[in-house]
């Protein structure tokens, strides 16, 4: 029943109203899904590598990790413990005296464990920790010839540098203060 002075409801206007409500709800669902997706992407935490690199397997896994996270901030918890015999990692001095530590990674068993220069095909890790006191890059509990690395670092694959033998690749790992890292 229609009240005096009222017109019957227009079907076209009703359809538009329902269409607008459906579109609004769909937009709201889309925005909510997008925000959740972005939050999940940003909440992945800092990539971390936490195993020794003094075995061929550990060294290869680290190199794969470094390739995957080139240009990113990572958390490292690793070590290269000196032992007699072939070693996939060896501590060396930086010819430019800029890095805290240099580690030569090479799986070739003929590469001398006491090498003072990278072997052909090595990957050399340059650790930089200028003005960063909460990153550990030292002998740790293992003593001379061993290196323990703990903390946040940026990874930068540099390729073959002029100071390294031909066929050698450099990776720069620069310490980042923990208070500058938003983790988890």
N, C-alpha and C positions, 0 to 999 in steps of 0.2 A: 504494500500500500504506500502511495506517495502522499506526502503531506501537502496541504494547499500551498502553492507558490514554489514547490520544488520540481526540478526536472528529473527525468529518469537518468540513471547513471550512464555515462558514456562508456561503452565497451573499449573503445580505442584508448581512452585516458586511463582506464584500469589496467590495460595491458602494458602501457608505458610505465605506470607506477610499479607494477610487478617486475618488469624488465629492469628498471633502475635499481630496485632492491636486490635482485639477483646479481646484477653487475657490481654493486657495492660490496656485497658479501664475497664475491669471487675476487675482487681487488684486495679486500682485507685479508683473505686467505693467502693470496699470492705474496703480499707484503710480509705477512707473518712467516711464511715458508722461507722467503728470501733472507729475512733477518736471522732465522734459526740456522740456515745454511752458512751464512757469513760467520756467525758466532762459532759454529762448529769448526769452520776452516781456521779461524783465528785462534781457537783454543787448543790447537794441537800440541802446544808446548815446544820447547827448544829441542831440536834433534840431538840425540846423545849417542856417543860411542863409548862403551865401557868394557873393553877387553884388552888383553896384552897385544902388543905388536911385535913381540920377540919370537913369534912363530910365523912360518910362511902363511898359514891360514889366517892368523890374526892380521898380518901385514896386508894381505890381499883384501880382507874385509874392510880394513881401514881405508885403503885406497879407493875401494868402491864407495864407501861412505863419503869420502872427500869429494869424489866425482859427483855424487848425487846432491851434495850440499854446497857446491862451489858458490861463493858469493854470499853465503848465509852465516848466521850466528849458530854455533853448535856448542854443546857441552862435552868436554873430553874427560875421561877417567881411564888413562892408559899407562902403560909402562913398557920399557925396553930394558930388560935385565941382562947384564953382561954374563956370558958363560963361554967356556972353551968350545972350540969347534965353529962350524959355519953359523953365522948369525944373519938373519934377515934385516937386522937393524944395527946401526953402529953410530956412536956419537962422534962428531967431528967439530973442529973449530971453524968459525965463519971467517973466510978470508977478508971480508969487509968489516968485520967486528961490529956488526949492527944487531945481529940476532943473539938472543940469550943462549940458544942451543940449536945445533944442526943435527938432524938424524938422517942418516943415509939408509934408505930401505931398498934391499935388493935380495931376491930369492935365489940368485945364482950361488950354488955352494962353493964355487971357485973364487968367489969374492972374499978377500981376506977379512976376517973378523976384526983385525986390528988396523984396518985401512984408515989412512989419514985424509983420503980424498975419495969422492964417489967413484964407484965402478961404472963401467958402461951399462946403460940401461937402468940406472938407479933413479929413484924418486927421492929428492932431498926435501925434508921438512925443515923450514926455517921458523923457529918459535920466537916471537917478539912479545916482550912484556914490559915495555917502558912505562913507568909510573903506575903499574898495576900490582898491588901487593897481595891480592886475594887469589891470584892464579899461581899454582905450583908448577915449576919447571926446574927440577933439580934431581939429585941422586936419590932422594927419598930414603927409605930404610934399607936400600940395597947397596949403597956405597959407590965408590968410583967406577966409572965406565957404564953405569946404569942411569936411566932417566925415568922419572915419574912425572906425568903431566896430568894436572887436574884443574878444571876451571872452564870459563867461557872463552871461546875464541871465534874470530871470523876466519873463514876458509877462503883462500884465493889461489887458484891454480895459475901459475905464472909461466909455464912452459919451460923452455931451455934458456937459461940466462947466460950471458957472456962469461961469467965467472965459473961456470960449471963445465965439465967435460961434455963433448958432443954426445947426444943421445940421452942426456940426463934431464929430468923434469923437476921443477921446483914448485913446492906448495908453501905459501906463506900462511902461518897460523898466528894471528895477532890477538893477544889477550884483551879481554873486555872486562871492566870492573863489574862484579856481581850486582852491585846496587843499580847499575844501568840496564839490567836485564829484567824484562817482564816475563817470568816463566810461569806457566800453568795458570 
